[in-house]
Amino acid sequence: MKQPMLTTDFLDRALDNYGDVVGVVAHDGTEFTYGEFGERVHRLSNALLGMGLERGDRVAILAPNTHWFLEALFAINQVGMVSVPTNYRLIADDYEYILEDCGAAAVIADEKYAEKVQAVRDEVPTTEFIAHGADAVAGEWHDYETLVESASPEPPERPDISEDDAATINYTSGTTGDPKGVVRTHRTEHWHALITAHHTEIRDDDTYLWTLPMFHVNGWGYPYVITGVGGTHVCQRTFDATGAMERIREYDVSYLCGAPTVLNRLVEESQASDAPASGDADVRIATAASPPPEATIRTVEDELGWRILHVYGLTETGPLITTSNSPRRIASEGRFAVKTRQGSAMLGTRLRVVDEDGTAVPRDDETMGEVVVRGNQVMDRYWNKPDKTEQAFSDRLEGWFHTGDIATWDENGMISIKDRKKDIIISGGENISSVELEDTLYEHPGIEKVAVIGVPHEEWGETPKAIVVPADPEITETDVLEYADEHLASFKTPTRVEFVDALPETATGKVRKVELRETHADPIDG
C-alpha cells in the first residue's frame, strides 16, 4: 500500500506512544509531556483556523530555540499551512522582502524580535500578527498564550494534505543576491527525518539539546526526528557555551549539533571549568558547516569524551545528504582520515563529483569537481524562481541538484569538500583549497580561528590570504608563514596574514567569506 509521507506523522506517533513522556523542556525549565505539548499544538492550530487562515497559507515564524517555535511548526503543518522559519538576526528590510516574497498571511514572533516586523508591517501582505508576550511589543499584536489558552484543545479537523504539498519554505542567506525561498514538501521533510534518525542513531532515550538554530533548515529536521522517536527536546533560546554545558549536565543530554566554531566554544568552556563535560549519558555531537580540523576532533573526543559525527548538506538538500559515521571505515582508515571528510551518501541518496562537462571525476581523492546529488530529501523548487530552479538542476548534469561545493572522492565514494565553487583560489593556474589551508593552520597552537580568502595578485592573478584570530597574542605573521611553509606545498601557502579580534559568522557558525573579501581583499603586488 502507499501511505502519504506527511510531517504530521511524527507528532502523531509521539502522542500515540509517548504521551506521558517529557517531550519538551522549555528554556526556563518548564517541562511538557508529549500529551501536554500536543494539546498546545492543537490549540494553536485551532486558533489559526479561527482567524480565517486556510490550507496553503504561509505562516512565518520568527523566534529563537523555544518550545513556542516547536509548537508553531507542528501546528501550522497539521492544518495544511506552510511554515516559513526566519532568521532572527536579520534586519527589518530583510523581513519585508521575505514576507512579501512568500505572501505570508500571518507572523508568529518572539517579543524580542517582533519590533523588526512591526517596522515594516504596513509594507507587507501579512494580516495576522502574533507575539509571545504581546504586551511588550509596540503595535497591535495577538498575544500567543492568550490565543492558545482560549482555543479548543481538541485535535483540529485536518484538510486533505498531499505529500507533495509544500510544508515549509526556508530562505537562503542571500549572500550572492536576494534570498531564495527553498520549498520543501511533506515528503522531502518526512524522508529526510527518517534517514537522519538512522544515520545519527536517534533513540527514544535520547535527550537532544537545541544549540542549532531551529530556523536553520527547520533545525536540520530534528523537530521531526526527536519527536517521532519519542526523545526529549531541551531548548536553549540562543547558544552560549556556559548555558549549554549546564544543560548537558542537568538534563543528561546525549546528543547535540554544532558547527566547528560551536565545538571550539564548548571546548573552551569545558577547559575553563572543573565541572564534568557531561551527565551520565554518553554524548555525541553532529558537526557540519565546515570541515572540523583534526585538532578539534582530537580535543572534543579525547578531552571531552564526546563522539563526533560529521555530516554535510545544504538548505536545498534537506540538509543532510552525507555522513562520515562509518565504524567500518574508521576502524580501517583511522578516525581523523574519516571524520574530517563529509563522508558517503546517506540511504536513498545518490552523489557524484563531476567536472565542467558533467562527467564524474576519477575516484582518486585528488581530482576536484562539483558535488551533485539526487534524493527524496532534496528540495522541490525555489519559491517563485523557476529560472533559478532550472539552473540548480541542470547546470552541469541534467536532473541533479548542483551544490556549488567543490570536492574530491575516493574509491569508497567518500567525499571531501575542498571549497565552495566561488571560494576556490586559482593562483598561477593552480587550484588551491582554502579549506585545506585553514585545516593546516588550525594545528598551530598560536591560532584560535582562521579563514583563508583569495586576494588579487599582480603576478599570479590571485593568492591566499589568511585572516587569523590569535590564541597567542605574541604570534607574528612570520610565525604563520613559516608554519605554512613547513606543512604545505609552496604554491598553497598564504602570501599575507592579517590578525583580527573575531571572524564574521552566520547564525549557524559559518564564516562570512563574502564579508571578508569585501574588507580584507586589498591587492598584493608581485
C-alpha positions as CSV (number, residue, x, y, z in Angstrom):
1,M,0.0,0.0,0.0
2,K,1.0,3.6,-0.4
3,Q,0.8,5.8,2.7
4,P,1.4,9.5,2.2
5,M,4.6,10.8,3.9
6,L,3.4,13.7,6.0
7,T,5.2,15.8,8.7
8,T,2.1,15.1,10.9
9,D,3.2,11.5,11.3
10,F,5.9,12.4,13.8
11,L,3.9,14.1,16.5
12,D,1.0,11.6,15.9
13,R,3.4,8.8,16.8
14,A,4.7,10.6,19.8
15,L,1.1,11.1,21.1
16,D,0.2,7.5,20.4
17,N,3.3,6.0,22.1
18,Y,4.9,8.6,24.4
19,G,2.1,10.8,25.7
20,D,3.3,10.5,29.3
21,V,7.0,11.1,28.5
22,V,8.6,14.5,29.0
23,G,9.0,15.6,25.4
24,V,10.0,19.2,25.6
25,V,11.9,21.2,28.3
26,A,11.5,25.0,27.8
27,H,14.3,27.4,28.2
28,D,13.2,28.3,31.7
29,G,13.0,24.6,32.7
30,T,9.2,24.1,32.3
31,E,8.6,20.6,31.2
32,F,5.8,19.4,28.9
33,T,4.9,15.8,28.3
34,Y,4.1,14.9,24.7
35,G,0.5,14.8,25.7
36,E,0.7,18.4,27.1
37,F,2.7,19.5,24.1
38,G,0.3,18.0,21.7
39,E,-2.6,19.8,23.3
40,R,-0.9,23.1,23.0
41,V,-0.2,22.3,19.3
42,H,-3.9,21.6,18.7
43,R,-4.9,24.8,20.5
44,L,-2.6,26.9,18.3
45,S,-3.9,25.1,15.1
46,N,-7.5,25.9,16.1
47,A,-6.6,29.5,16.9
48,L,-5.0,29.9,13.4
49,L,-8.1,28.4,11.8
50,G,-10.3,30.7,13.9
51,M,-8.5,33.7,12.4
52,G,-9.7,32.6,9.0
53,L,-6.4,31.1,7.8
54,E,-6.6,28.2,5.4
55,R,-4.8,25.3,3.9
56,G,-1.8,26.6,1.8
57,D,-1.4,29.9,3.7
58,R,2.1,30.8,4.6
59,V,2.8,31.5,8.3
60,A,6.2,33.0,9.2
61,I,7.9,32.0,12.5
62,L,10.4,34.5,14.0
63,A,11.8,33.0,17.2
64,P,14.9,31.6,18.8
65,N,15.1,28.0,20.1
66,T,11.9,27.8,22.2
67,H,9.0,25.4,22.8
68,W,6.8,28.0,21.1
69,F,8.8,27.5,17.9
70,L,8.3,23.7,18.0
71,E,4.6,24.2,18.7
72,A,4.2,26.6,15.8
73,L,6.0,24.3,13.4
74,F,3.7,21.3,14.1
75,A,0.5,23.5,14.5
76,I,1.0,25.1,11.1
77,N,1.7,21.9,9.2
78,Q,-1.1,19.7,10.7
79,V,-3.7,22.0,9.2
80,G,-2.1,22.2,5.8
81,M,-0.5,25.6,6.1
82,V,3.1,26.3,5.2
83,S,5.7,27.3,7.8
84,V,8.3,29.9,6.9
85,P,11.0,29.9,9.6
86,T,13.1,33.1,9.5
87,N,16.5,34.1,10.8
88,Y,16.0,36.3,13.9
89,R,19.3,38.0,13.2
90,L,18.1,39.8,10.0
91,I,17.1,43.5,9.7
92,A,13.6,44.9,9.1
93,D,14.2,45.2,5.3
94,D,15.0,41.5,5.1
95,Y,11.7,40.6,6.7
96,E,9.9,42.9,4.4
97,Y,11.4,41.1,1.4
98,I,10.7,37.6,2.8
99,L,7.1,38.3,3.9
100,E,6.4,40.0,0.6
101,D,8.0,37.2,-1.4
102,C,6.2,34.3,0.2
103,G,3.0,36.2,0.7
104,A,2.8,35.4,4.4
105,A,-0.7,35.6,5.8
106,A,0.5,35.5,9.4
107,V,3.6,36.0,11.6
108,I,4.3,34.4,14.9
109,A,7.2,36.3,16.6
110,D,9.1,36.3,19.8
111,E,8.7,39.5,21.7
112,K,12.4,40.3,21.4
113,Y,12.3,40.3,17.6
114,A,8.7,41.4,16.8
115,E,9.7,45.0,16.5
116,K,11.6,44.3,13.3
117,V,8.4,43.1,11.7
118,Q,6.4,45.9,13.3
119,A,8.7,48.4,11.5
120,V,7.5,47.0,8.1
121,R,4.0,45.7,8.8
122,D,2.4,48.3,6.6
123,E,4.5,47.3,3.6
124,V,3.7,43.5,3.6
125,P,0.6,41.5,2.8
126,T,0.5,39.9,6.2
127,T,-2.8,40.4,8.1
128,E,-2.4,38.5,11.4
129,F,0.4,39.3,13.8
130,I,1.0,37.1,16.9
131,A,3.7,37.6,19.5
132,H,4.8,35.8,22.6
133,G,4.4,38.5,25.3
134,A,2.4,40.8,23.1
135,D,2.2,43.4,25.8
136,A,5.9,44.2,25.4
137,V,5.5,44.8,21.6
138,A,4.5,48.1,20.0
139,G,1.5,48.0,17.8
140,E,-1.5,45.6,17.7
141,W,-0.4,42.0,18.2
142,H,-2.4,39.0,19.3
143,D,-0.9,37.5,22.5
144,Y,0.3,33.9,21.8
145,E,-0.6,32.5,25.2
146,T,-4.0,34.1,25.2
147,L,-4.7,32.6,21.9
148,V,-3.5,29.2,23.0
149,E,-5.5,29.2,26.2
150,S,-8.7,30.3,24.6
151,A,-8.7,27.8,21.8
152,S,-10.0,24.3,21.8
153,P,-7.6,21.5,22.9
154,E,-9.3,19.0,20.6
155,P,-7.4,17.9,17.5
156,P,-8.4,20.1,14.6
157,E,-10.1,18.8,11.5
158,R,-7.3,18.3,9.1
159,P,-7.7,19.1,5.4
160,D,-6.7,16.7,2.7
161,I,-2.9,17.1,2.7
162,S,-0.8,15.6,-0.1
163,E,2.8,14.5,0.5
164,D,3.7,16.8,-2.4
165,D,2.2,19.9,-0.8
166,A,4.7,22.5,0.4
167,A,5.3,22.0,4.2
168,T,7.9,24.7,4.7
169,I,9.8,27.5,2.9
170,N,13.3,28.1,4.1
171,Y,15.1,31.2,2.9
172,T,18.8,31.1,2.0
173,S,21.2,33.7,3.3
174,G,21.2,35.7,0.1
175,T,24.9,36.3,0.1
176,T,25.0,36.3,-3.7
177,G,21.7,38.2,-4.3
178,D,18.2,38.2,-3.0
179,P,17.4,35.3,-0.6
180,K,15.8,32.3,-2.3
181,G,12.9,30.5,-0.7
182,V,13.6,26.8,-0.7
183,V,10.3,24.9,-0.9
184,R,10.3,21.6,1.0
185,T,7.3,19.3,0.8
186,H,5.9,17.0,3.4
187,R,7.5,14.1,1.5
188,T,11.0,15.7,1.5
189,E,10.8,16.5,5.2
190,H,9.5,13.1,6.1
191,W,12.1,11.2,4.1
192,H,14.9,13.4,5.5
193,A,13.8,12.8,9.1
194,L,13.8,9.0,8.5
195,I,17.3,8.8,7.2
196,T,18.7,11.4,9.7
197,A,17.2,9.3,12.6
198,H,19.1,6.3,11.2
199,H,22.4,7.8,10.5
200,T,22.6,9.9,13.7
201,E,21.4,6.9,15.8
202,I,18.4,8.7,17.4
203,R,16.5,6.6,20.0
204,D,13.7,7.2,22.4
205,D,16.1,7.5,25.4
206,D,18.0,10.4,23.7
207,T,17.9,13.9,25.1
208,Y,18.6,16.5,22.5
209,L,20.0,20.0,23.3
210,W,18.9,22.7,20.9
211,T,22.2,24.6,20.2
212,L,21.5,24.6,16.4
213,P,19.0,27.4,15.4
214,M,15.6,25.9,14.8
215,F,15.1,28.3,11.9
216,H,18.0,26.8,10.0
217,V,16.6,24.3,7.6
218,N,13.9,23.5,10.2
219,G,16.6,22.7,12.7
220,W,18.1,20.1,10.3
221,G,14.8,18.2,10.6
222,Y,15.3,17.4,14.3
223,P,11.9,18.7,15.4
224,Y,10.5,15.8,13.4
225,V,13.3,13.3,14.2
226,I,13.4,13.7,18.0
227,T,9.6,13.9,18.3
228,G,9.0,11.0,16.1
229,V,11.2,8.6,18.1
230,G,9.9,9.9,21.4
231,G,13.1,11.6,22.6
232,T,13.3,14.8,24.7
233,H,13.9,18.3,23.3
234,V,15.9,20.7,25.7
235,C,15.5,24.3,24.5
236,Q,18.1,27.0,24.8
237,R,16.9,30.3,23.3
238,T,20.3,31.2,21.8
239,F,23.6,29.4,22.1
240,D,26.0,30.3,24.8
241,A,28.6,27.8,25.9
242,T,28.1,28.2,29.6
243,G,24.4,27.6,29.4
244,A,24.8,24.7,27.0
245,M,27.3,22.9,29.3
246,E,25.0,23.4,32.3
247,R,22.1,21.9,30.4
248,I,24.2,19.0,29.2
249,R,24.9,18.1,32.8
250,E,21.5,18.9,34.3
251,Y,19.4,17.1,31.7
252,D,21.8,14.3,30.9
253,V,22.0,15.4,27.3
254,S,23.1,12.7,24.9
255,Y,23.0,14.4,21.5
256,L,23.5,17.9,20.1
257,C,24.7,19.6,16.9
258,G,27.1,22.4,16.2
259,A,29.5,23.9,13.7
260,P,33.2,23.7,14.4
261,T,33.0,27.2,16.0
262,V,30.4,25.9,18.4
263,L,32.7,22.9,19.2
264,N,35.5,25.3,19.9
265,R,33.4,27.4,22.3
266,L,32.2,24.3,24.2
267,V,35.8,23.0,24.5
268,E,36.9,26.4,25.8
269,E,34.1,26.4,28.4
270,S,34.9,22.9,29.5
271,Q,38.6,23.7,29.8
272,A,37.8,26.7,32.0
273,S,35.7,24.7,34.3
274,D,36.3,22.0,36.8
275,A,32.8,20.6,36.1
276,P,32.3,17.4,34.1
277,A,31.7,17.7,30.4
278,S,28.5,15.6,30.5
279,G,25.9,13.9,32.7
280,D,25.6,10.1,32.9
281,A,24.9,9.6,29.2
282,D,27.5,9.2,26.5
283,V,27.4,12.3,24.3
284,R,27.7,12.5,20.6
285,I,27.7,15.7,18.6
286,A,27.0,16.2,14.9
287,T,29.0,18.9,13.2
288,A,28.8,20.4,9.8
289,A,29.0,23.9,8.1
290,S,32.8,23.5,7.5
291,P,35.1,20.5,8.0
292,P,36.3,20.2,11.6
293,P,40.1,20.4,11.8
294,E,41.8,17.3,13.2
295,A,42.8,19.4,16.3
296,T,39.2,20.0,17.1
297,I,38.2,16.3,16.7
298,R,41.1,15.3,18.9
299,T,40.1,17.7,21.6
300,V,36.4,17.0,21.6
301,E,36.8,13.2,21.6
302,D,39.9,12.9,23.8
303,E,39.3,15.7,26.4
304,L,35.5,16.0,26.5
305,G,34.9,12.3,25.8
306,W,32.2,13.0,23.2
307,R,31.9,11.3,19.8
308,I,31.8,13.5,16.7
309,L,29.6,12.7,13.8
310,H,30.5,14.7,10.7
311,V,27.5,15.3,8.3
312,Y,27.1,17.5,5.3
313,G,24.4,19.2,3.2
314,L,22.7,22.5,2.2
315,T,19.4,24.2,2.8
316,E,18.3,22.9,-0.5
317,T,19.1,19.3,0.3
318,G,17.3,18.6,3.5
319,P,20.0,19.5,4.6
320,L,21.7,16.2,5.3
321,I,23.0,14.1,2.4
322,T,26.2,12.5,3.6
323,T,27.8,11.2,6.8
324,S,31.2,10.0,7.9
325,N,29.7,8.0,10.7
326,S,31.1,4.7,9.5
327,P,32.7,2.5,12.2
328,R,33.9,0.1,9.5
329,R,35.9,2.9,7.7
330,I,37.1,4.4,10.9
331,A,38.4,1.1,12.1
332,S,40.4,0.5,8.9
333,E,41.4,4.1,8.0
334,G,41.6,5.9,11.3
335,R,39.2,8.4,12.8
336,F,40.9,11.6,11.5
337,A,41.1,10.2,8.0
338,V,37.4,9.6,8.0
339,K,35.9,12.2,10.3
340,T,37.4,15.2,8.6
341,R,35.6,14.1,5.5
342,Q,32.0,14.8,4.7
343,G,31.6,11.1,4.1
344,S,29.4,8.9,1.9
345,A,25.8,9.3,0.7
346,M,23.0,8.6,3.2
347,L,20.4,6.0,2.5
348,G,18.4,6.6,-0.7
349,T,20.8,9.3,-1.8
350,R,23.0,9.4,-4.9
351,L,26.1,11.5,-5.2
352,R,28.5,12.3,-7.9
353,V,31.6,14.6,-8.2
354,V,31.6,16.0,-11.7
355,D,33.8,18.2,-14.0
356,E,32.6,21.1,-16.1
357,D,31.1,18.7,-18.6
358,G,29.1,16.7,-16.0
359,T,31.4,13.7,-16.2
360,A,32.3,12.0,-13.0
361,V,35.9,12.8,-12.0
362,P,38.2,9.9,-11.0
363,R,37.8,8.4,-7.5
364,D,41.4,9.2,-6.7
365,D,40.9,11.5,-3.8
366,E,42.8,14.2,-5.7
367,T,40.8,15.3,-8.7
368,M,38.3,18.1,-7.8
369,G,34.8,18.6,-9.1
370,E,31.4,19.8,-8.1
371,V,29.2,17.7,-5.8
372,V,25.8,16.9,-7.4
373,V,23.0,15.0,-5.7
374,R,19.7,13.2,-6.2
375,G,17.5,12.1,-3.3
376,N,14.0,12.3,-1.9
377,Q,15.2,14.9,0.7
378,V,16.3,17.4,-2.0
379,M,14.1,20.5,-2.3
380,D,11.1,20.7,-4.7
381,R,11.9,24.1,-6.1
382,Y,12.8,27.7,-5.3
383,W,9.7,29.7,-4.5
384,N,8.7,31.9,-7.4
385,K,12.1,31.5,-9.1
386,P,11.7,29.0,-12.0
387,D,14.9,30.1,-13.7
388,K,17.0,29.6,-10.6
389,T,15.3,26.2,-10.1
390,E,16.1,25.2,-13.6
391,Q,19.8,26.2,-13.3
392,A,20.2,24.4,-10.0
393,F,19.1,21.1,-11.5
394,S,20.7,21.4,-14.9
395,D,24.0,23.4,-14.8
396,R,26.5,20.6,-15.4
397,L,24.3,17.4,-15.2
398,E,20.6,17.4,-16.0
399,G,18.3,16.2,-13.2
400,W,20.9,16.5,-10.4
401,F,20.9,19.3,-7.8
402,H,24.2,21.2,-8.0
403,T,25.5,22.1,-4.6
404,G,28.2,24.6,-5.6
405,D,30.7,22.7,-3.4
406,I,34.0,21.5,-4.8
407,A,35.2,18.1,-3.6
408,T,37.2,15.0,-4.3
409,W,36.0,11.5,-3.7
410,D,37.8,8.2,-3.0
411,E,37.3,4.6,-4.1
412,N,34.7,4.1,-1.4
413,G,32.6,7.1,-2.5
414,M,33.5,9.2,0.5
415,I,33.7,12.9,-0.4
416,S,36.0,15.6,1.0
417,I,34.9,19.2,0.4
418,K,37.7,21.4,-0.7
419,D,35.8,24.6,-1.1
420,R,32.7,26.4,-2.3
421,K,32.9,26.8,-6.1
422,K,33.2,30.6,-5.5
423,D,35.9,30.2,-2.8
424,I,38.4,28.1,-4.7
425,I,41.6,30.2,-5.1
426,I,43.2,30.0,-8.5
427,S,46.8,31.1,-8.2
428,G,49.1,30.9,-11.3
429,G,46.7,28.3,-12.8
430,E,46.8,26.1,-9.7
431,N,43.6,25.4,-7.7
432,I,44.1,26.0,-4.0
433,S,41.6,24.8,-1.4
434,S,41.1,27.4,1.3
435,V,39.7,24.6,3.5
436,E,42.9,22.6,3.3
437,L,45.0,25.7,4.1
438,E,42.7,26.5,7.1
439,D,42.8,23.0,8.4
440,T,46.6,23.1,8.4
441,L,46.8,26.4,10.1
442,Y,44.3,25.3,12.8
443,E,47.0,22.9,14.0
444,H,49.3,25.9,15.0
445,P,48.9,26.3,18.8
446,G,49.0,30.1,18.5
447,I,45.9,30.2,16.2
448,E,42.4,30.2,17.7
449,K,40.5,30.7,14.4
450,V,41.4,31.2,10.8
451,A,39.8,31.9,7.4
452,V,41.5,32.0,4.1
453,I,40.4,34.0,1.1
454,G,41.8,34.7,-2.3
455,V,43.0,38.3,-3.0
456,P,44.2,39.9,-6.2
457,H,47.9,39.4,-7.0
458,E,49.8,41.3,-9.7
459,E,51.8,38.3,-10.9
460,W,49.7,35.2,-10.0
461,G,46.2,36.6,-10.5
462,E,45.1,35.5,-7.1
463,T,46.9,34.4,-3.9
464,P,45.8,33.1,-0.5
465,K,45.5,35.5,2.4
466,A,45.0,34.2,6.0
467,I,42.7,36.1,8.4
468,V,43.7,34.9,11.9
469,V,42.2,35.3,15.3
470,P,45.2,34.6,17.5
471,A,45.2,32.4,20.6
472,D,48.7,33.7,21.4
473,P,49.0,37.5,21.4
474,E,52.7,37.1,20.6
475,I,52.2,35.3,17.3
476,T,53.5,37.1,14.2
477,E,52.9,37.0,10.5
478,T,56.3,35.4,10.1
479,D,55.4,32.6,12.5
480,V,52.3,31.8,10.5
481,L,54.0,31.9,7.1
482,E,56.9,29.7,8.3
483,Y,54.5,27.2,9.8
484,A,52.6,27.0,6.5
485,D,55.9,26.6,4.5
486,E,56.7,23.6,6.7
487,H,53.4,21.8,6.2
488,L,52.2,22.7,2.7
489,A,53.4,22.9,-0.9
490,S,54.9,26.3,-1.6
491,F,52.1,27.3,-4.0
492,K,49.5,26.7,-1.4
493,T,50.9,28.9,1.4
494,P,49.5,32.3,2.1
495,T,51.2,35.4,0.9
496,R,49.8,37.6,3.6
497,V,48.5,37.2,7.1
498,E,46.2,39.7,8.9
499,F,45.2,39.4,12.6
500,V,41.7,40.3,13.8
501,D,39.8,40.1,17.0
502,A,36.9,38.0,15.5
503,L,35.7,36.5,12.3
504,P,32.2,37.4,10.9
505,E,29.9,34.4,11.3
506,T,26.4,33.4,10.4
507,A,23.9,32.2,13.0
508,T,25.0,28.6,12.2
509,G,28.7,29.2,12.7
510,K,29.7,29.6,9.1
511,V,32.4,32.3,8.4
512,R,31.1,35.0,6.1
513,K,33.8,34.9,3.5
514,V,31.9,37.3,1.3
515,E,32.3,39.9,4.0
516,L,35.9,39.1,4.5
517,R,36.5,39.5,0.7
518,E,34.9,42.9,0.9
519,T,37.0,44.1,3.8
520,H,40.3,42.3,3.5
521,A,41.0,41.7,-0.2
522,D,43.4,44.5,-0.9
523,P,45.6,43.6,-4.0
524,I,49.1,42.3,-3.3
525,D,51.9,43.4,-5.6
526,G,54.2,40.8,-7.2
